[in-house]
Amino acid sequence: MYSILIIEDNQDIRENTQEILELTGYTVAVAEDGREGVEKAFTILPDIILCDIMMPRLDGYGVRELLLENEETKDIPFIFLTAKTDLSDIRKGMNMGADDYLTKPFDDVDLMKSIRLRLEKKEKANTLKPKSKKDISELIDELIEGKKQLTYAKKENIYREQEYASSAYRVVKGTVKAFRINEDGKELIYQIYKKGDVFGLCDILLGENHAESTACLEDSSIIKISKIDFQKSLDEHSISVDSVVKHLTTILKTFDDKLISMAYDSVRMRVASNLVTLHKIYKRQSDNSIFKIQREDLAAMVGTSPESVIRTLSDFKKEGLISITKNEITIENIEGLEHFRF
């Protein structure tokens, strides 16, 4: 129920008005003078204020001035109640942003009508206020809160290229590869998603089918974000354009870097670059320099044959850049790989 603050020094008017409003169902607070009224307005933040003009300690105009200077009270509907009927007084009250000006003795019906109209106007204004802006990461955090984690086994597909994009996904544990298969059946991995990363979101934003396939490089835990929930949240919030542009730009830059690397870098440079990427991903998750990856997956990341990757890894091992035990690769000289040029 709406709350109303009455600021009135005349006890009879104050108590009668309070009684009428409480019988109507409003929650009513009262103040006997302007200073007390301002203090109560700041404290309870009523939905509407009824205020006399001629009062001790602080008159109604002073009350209005102080409320206008406060961010939390400046938009509260404000109605002057006064015996002053001079046109200049009415004009002064309205120029100060008062919503109405009722002269004493006022009719109960007129009072209730004025209050109802101001509250309806306030409600309409609230519905027209711009939606609170959020960036995509904040929206995702809200959507996944309390959601069940799904478990995927190593090599298990999450979705395939050209499937209907019904969901986006966030990695909670493990790693996920995004890849495409060319006409010759060769796989190209162009992105690795780690803990905290979101994937599949672009397809939802664009309203298209999935543009790539995804599968787990290891046993992983994933939270699914349904397209319906995402769109509903978009309807409830205004998304920061900057966050959308940043999200899409990051993805496009990844594609561009991958294409440029494959077009101009040697196999040795591409292997070194991808080893550095994998090192950073796994070190962030397990805080060590050891990671496992199938030679076929590394070849798909590099864009070459498994045989070429094996030969390059053997060269790096001889050069002291890495060590290899079965499928485990340990980075021994990350600086050497990062500054690799030939």
LINGI-V127127 format. One record per residue. N is the residue number from 1. PSI is psi as a letter, one per 20 degrees, with the letter a starting at -180 (999 if undefined). OMEGA is omega in radians with two decimals (NA if undefined). D_LAST is the distance of its C-alpha to the last C-alpha in Angstrom with 2 decimals. Layout:
# LINGI-V127127
[[N & PSI & OMEGA & D_LAST] [N & PSI & OMEGA & D_LAST]]
This chain:
# LINGI-V127127
[[1 & q & -3.12 & 74.32] [2 & q & 3.09 & 74.03] [3 & q & -3.11 & 74.92] [4 & p & 3.06 & 77.14] [5 & p & 3.08 & 77.92] [6 & p & 3.08 & 81.38] [7 & o & -2.99 & 81.87] [8 & p & -3.11 & 85.63] [9 & i & 3.10 & 88.17] [10 & o & -3.03 & 91.20] [11 & g & -3.10 & 91.72] [12 & g & 3.14 & 93.67] [13 & g & -3.12 & 91.18] [14 & g & -3.08 & 88.25] [15 & h & 3.13 & 89.81] [16 & g & 3.13 & 91.09] [17 & g & 3.11 & 87.76] [18 & g & -3.12 & 85.97] [19 & g & -3.14 & 88.43] [20 & g & -3.09 & 88.03] [21 & h & 3.12 & 84.23] [22 & h & 3.09 & 84.18] [23 & h & 3.11 & 86.65] [24 & i & 3.09 & 84.28] [25 & j & 3.12 & 81.49] [26 & q & 2.96 & 79.47] [27 & p & -2.99 & 78.33] [28 & p & 2.97 & 80.03] [29 & q & -3.10 & 79.54] [30 & q & 3.05 & 81.94] [31 & q & -3.03 & 82.06] [32 & i & 3.09 & 85.22] [33 & r & -3.05 & 83.76] [34 & g & -3.11 & 80.74] [35 & g & 3.10 & 79.01] [36 & h & 3.14 & 79.29] [37 & g & 3.12 & 78.13] [38 & g & 3.14 & 74.91] [39 & g & 3.14 & 74.16] [40 & h & 3.11 & 74.75] [41 & g & 3.12 & 72.69] [42 & h & -3.07 & 69.68] [43 & g & -3.00 & 70.25] [44 & i & -3.12 & 71.03] [45 & m & -3.09 & 69.35] [46 & r & 3.11 & 72.07] [47 & h & 3.12 & 71.65] [48 & q & -3.11 & 74.38] [49 & p & 3.00 & 76.54] [50 & p & -2.98 & 80.23] [51 & p & 3.02 & 81.26] [52 & r & 3.11 & 84.56] [53 & g & -3.09 & 84.59] [54 & o & -3.13 & 87.46] [55 & q & 3.09 & 86.59] [56 & q & 3.09 & 86.93] [57 & g & 3.12 & 84.09] [58 & p & -3.10 & 81.68] [59 & r & -3.06 & 82.74] [60 & h & 3.11 & 81.00] [61 & h & 3.10 & 79.30] [62 & h & 3.09 & 77.78] [63 & g & -3.10 & 76.64] [64 & g & 3.13 & 74.94] [65 & g & -3.10 & 73.20] [66 & h & -3.14 & 71.77] [67 & h & 3.12 & 70.59] [68 & h & -3.12 & 68.83] [69 & i & -3.12 & 66.87] [70 & p & -3.07 & 65.45] [71 & h & -3.06 & 62.49] [72 & h & -3.07 & 63.87] [73 & i & -3.01 & 67.40] [74 & h & -3.10 & 67.11] [75 & j & 3.12 & 66.98] [76 & p & 3.10 & 69.77] [77 & p & -2.98 & 72.64] [78 & p & -3.13 & 75.49] [79 & p & 3.07 & 79.18] [80 & p & 3.01 & 81.79] [81 & o & -3.05 & 85.23] [82 & q & 3.06 & 87.89] [83 & i & -3.12 & 91.49] [84 & p & -3.06 & 90.42] [85 & j & 3.13 & 90.92] [86 & p & -3.08 & 90.56] [87 & h & -3.13 & 88.23] [88 & h & 3.09 & 86.33] [89 & g & 3.13 & 85.65] [90 & g & -3.14 & 84.33] [91 & h & 3.14 & 82.15] [92 & g & 3.13 & 80.79] [93 & g & -3.13 & 79.86] [94 & h & 3.10 & 78.13] [95 & h & 3.11 & 76.25] [96 & j & 3.07 & 74.84] [97 & j & 3.08 & 73.29] [98 & q & -3.12 & 76.04] [99 & h & 3.11 & 76.00] [100 & r & -3.06 & 79.79] [101 & o & -3.11 & 82.98] [102 & p & -3.12 & 85.95] [103 & q & 3.11 & 89.28] [104 & q & -0.11 & 91.66] [105 & p & -3.11 & 93.55] [106 & q & 3.13 & 90.94] [107 & p & -3.13 & 91.54] [108 & h & -3.13 & 89.75] [109 & g & 3.12 & 88.75] [110 & h & 3.12 & 87.21] [111 & g & -3.10 & 85.30] [112 & h & 3.12 & 83.91] [113 & g & -3.14 & 83.01] [114 & g & 3.13 & 81.15] [115 & g & -3.11 & 79.22] [116 & g & 3.14 & 78.30] [117 & g & 3.14 & 77.09] [118 & h & 3.14 & 74.90] [119 & h & 3.09 & 73.35] [120 & g & 3.10 & 72.70] [121 & g & 3.12 & 71.06] [122 & g & 3.12 & 68.89] [123 & g & 3.13 & 67.81] [124 & g & 3.12 & 66.96] [125 & h & 3.14 & 64.92] [126 & h & -3.13 & 62.96] [127 & h & -3.13 & 62.06] [128 & i & 3.13 & 60.80] [129 & q & 3.09 & 58.58] [130 & q & 3.10 & 54.86] [131 & q & 3.13 & 53.08] [132 & p & -3.09 & 51.16] [133 & p & 3.08 & 47.51] [134 & q & 2.98 & 44.93] [135 & r & -3.02 & 41.21] [136 & h & -3.11 & 39.79] [137 & h & 3.10 & 38.76] [138 & g & 3.14 & 42.38] [139 & g & 3.13 & 43.76] [140 & g & 3.14 & 41.64] [141 & g & 3.14 & 42.70] [142 & h & -3.07 & 46.32] [143 & h & -3.08 & 45.99] [144 & i & -3.10 & 44.48] [145 & p & 3.12 & 46.92] [146 & i & -3.13 & 48.98] [147 & q & 3.14 & 47.32] [148 & p & 3.07 & 46.96] [149 & p & 3.10 & 43.55] [150 & p & -3.12 & 42.74] [151 & p & 3.09 & 41.03] [152 & p & 3.13 & 38.48] [153 & r & 3.08 & 37.30] [154 & p & -3.14 & 33.76] [155 & i & -3.13 & 32.76] [156 & p & 3.11 & 35.86] [157 & q & 3.04 & 35.66] [158 & g & 2.95 & 36.87] [159 & r & -3.11 & 37.20] [160 & q & 3.14 & 36.08] [161 & p & 3.13 & 35.00] [162 & j & 2.99 & 38.06] [163 & q & 3.10 & 40.33] [164 & p & -3.11 & 42.69] [165 & n & -3.12 & 41.22] [166 & i & -3.08 & 44.04] [167 & q & 2.88 & 42.11] [168 & r & -3.00 & 39.14] [169 & q & 3.00 & 37.78] [170 & p & 3.13 & 36.68] [171 & p & 3.07 & 34.76] [172 & h & 3.14 & 36.83] [173 & q & 3.10 & 35.09] [174 & a & 3.14 & 32.14] [175 & q & -3.09 & 29.33] [176 & p & 3.09 & 29.57] [177 & q & 3.00 & 27.14] [178 & p & -3.02 & 27.69] [179 & r & 3.03 & 26.83] [180 & q & 3.12 & 27.97] [181 & p & -3.14 & 28.66] [182 & a & -3.07 & 28.06] [183 & h & 3.13 & 30.59] [184 & j & 3.14 & 29.14] [185 & j & -3.13 & 29.58] [186 & p & -3.10 & 25.90] [187 & p & 3.05 & 25.32] [188 & o & 3.08 & 22.85] [189 & p & -3.12 & 22.79] [190 & i & 3.10 & 22.10] [191 & q & 3.03 & 23.71] [192 & p & 3.12 & 24.68] [193 & p & -3.09 & 27.95] [194 & a & 3.14 & 28.86] [195 & p & 3.12 & 32.14] [196 & i & -3.12 & 33.81] [197 & q & 3.07 & 31.94] [198 & p & 3.11 & 34.13] [199 & q & -3.09 & 33.33] [200 & i & -3.06 & 35.44] [201 & h & -3.14 & 36.91] [202 & h & -3.12 & 35.70] [203 & h & 3.08 & 37.57] [204 & g & -3.14 & 40.71] [205 & h & -3.11 & 40.39] [206 & i & -3.12 & 39.98] [207 & k & -3.10 & 42.62] [208 & r & 3.03 & 40.53] [209 & r & 3.12 & 39.68] [210 & p & -3.09 & 36.55] [211 & i & -3.11 & 33.52] [212 & r & 3.02 & 31.47] [213 & q & 3.09 & 32.17] [214 & q & 3.10 & 31.74] [215 & q & -3.08 & 31.94] [216 & p & 3.04 & 31.66] [217 & i & 3.11 & 28.77] [218 & r & 3.06 & 31.35] [219 & p & -3.00 & 35.03] [220 & q & 3.03 & 35.45] [221 & p & -3.04 & 38.23] [222 & q & 2.99 & 38.50] [223 & p & -3.12 & 41.10] [224 & p & 3.11 & 42.15] [225 & o & -3.04 & 43.22] [226 & q & 3.12 & 45.57] [227 & h & -3.14 & 45.46] [228 & g & 3.13 & 49.19] [229 & h & -3.12 & 48.84] [230 & g & -3.13 & 45.97] [231 & h & 3.09 & 47.94] [232 & g & 3.12 & 51.05] [233 & h & 3.09 & 49.23] [234 & h & 3.12 & 47.96] [235 & h & -3.08 & 51.62] [236 & h & -3.08 & 52.66] [237 & q & 3.01 & 50.01] [238 & p & -3.09 & 48.40] [239 & p & 3.09 & 44.62] [240 & p & 3.12 & 42.73] [241 & h & -3.14 & 41.06] [242 & h & -3.10 & 38.28] [243 & h & 3.10 & 37.45] [244 & g & 3.13 & 37.38] [245 & g & -3.14 & 35.16] [246 & g & -3.13 & 32.77] [247 & g & -3.12 & 32.70] [248 & h & -3.14 & 32.08] [249 & h & 3.12 & 29.52] [250 & g & -3.13 & 27.44] [251 & g & 3.13 & 27.48] [252 & h & 3.12 & 26.69] [253 & h & 3.10 & 23.73] [254 & g & 3.11 & 22.34] [255 & g & -3.12 & 22.82] [256 & g & -3.14 & 21.29] [257 & h & -3.13 & 18.09] [258 & g & -3.13 & 17.90] [259 & g & 3.13 & 18.61] [260 & g & 3.13 & 16.16] [261 & g & -3.11 & 13.29] [262 & h & -3.10 & 14.55] [263 & h & -2.97 & 15.09] [264 & h & -3.08 & 11.91] [265 & q & 3.07 & 8.97] [266 & r & 3.11 & 7.48] [267 & g & -3.13 & 9.39] [268 & g & 3.11 & 7.00] [269 & g & -3.11 & 6.53] [270 & h & 3.09 & 10.26] [271 & g & -3.14 & 11.32] [272 & g & -3.13 & 10.10] [273 & g & -3.12 & 11.83] [274 & h & 3.06 & 14.86] [275 & h & 3.10 & 15.23] [276 & g & 3.12 & 15.48] [277 & g & 3.14 & 18.00] [278 & h & 3.12 & 19.98] [279 & g & -3.13 & 20.06] [280 & h & 3.14 & 21.60] [281 & g & -3.05 & 24.04] [282 & h & 3.11 & 25.34] [283 & h & 3.12 & 25.44] [284 & h & -3.08 & 27.55] [285 & h & -3.06 & 29.88] [286 & i & 3.10 & 30.26] [287 & k & 2.98 & 28.94] [288 & r & -3.04 & 26.85] [289 & j & -3.09 & 23.29] [290 & p & 3.04 & 24.30] [291 & q & 3.12 & 24.25] [292 & p & 3.03 & 25.11] [293 & p & 3.08 & 23.63] [294 & q & -3.14 & 24.29] [295 & h & 3.12 & 21.49] [296 & h & 3.12 & 22.99] [297 & g & 3.11 & 22.77] [298 & h & 3.10 & 19.12] [299 & h & 3.12 & 18.50] [300 & h & 3.06 & 20.71] [301 & g & -3.09 & 18.77] [302 & h & -3.09 & 15.42] [303 & l & 3.13 & 17.34] [304 & a & -3.11 & 16.82] [305 & q & 3.07 & 19.00] [306 & h & -3.13 & 19.85] [307 & g & 3.12 & 19.09] [308 & h & 3.12 & 15.41] [309 & g & -3.13 & 15.28] [310 & g & 3.13 & 17.27] [311 & g & -3.12 & 15.09] [312 & g & 3.10 & 11.94] [313 & h & 3.11 & 14.31] [314 & g & 3.10 & 15.64] [315 & g & -3.14 & 12.42] [316 & h & 3.12 & 12.03] [317 & g & 3.12 & 15.71] [318 & h & -3.11 & 15.55] [319 & i & 3.10 & 13.06] [320 & j & -3.14 & 15.63] [321 & h & -3.12 & 13.86] [322 & r & 2.92 & 16.51] [323 & q & -3.04 & 19.80] [324 & p & 3.00 & 21.50] [325 & o & -3.04 & 25.26] [326 & c & -3.13 & 26.41] [327 & j & -3.12 & 25.20] [328 & p & 3.09 & 24.53] [329 & p & 3.08 & 21.08] [330 & p & 3.11 & 21.10] [331 & o & -3.13 & 18.39] [332 & h & -3.10 & 18.50] [333 & n & -3.09 & 15.91] [334 & h & 3.13 & 15.58] [335 & h & 3.12 & 14.35] [336 & h & 3.12 & 11.34] [337 & h & -3.11 & 10.56] [338 & h & -3.11 & 11.68] [339 & j & -3.12 & 9.51] [340 & p & -3.09 & 6.22] [341 & h & -3.03 & 3.81] [342 & 999 & NA & 0.00]]
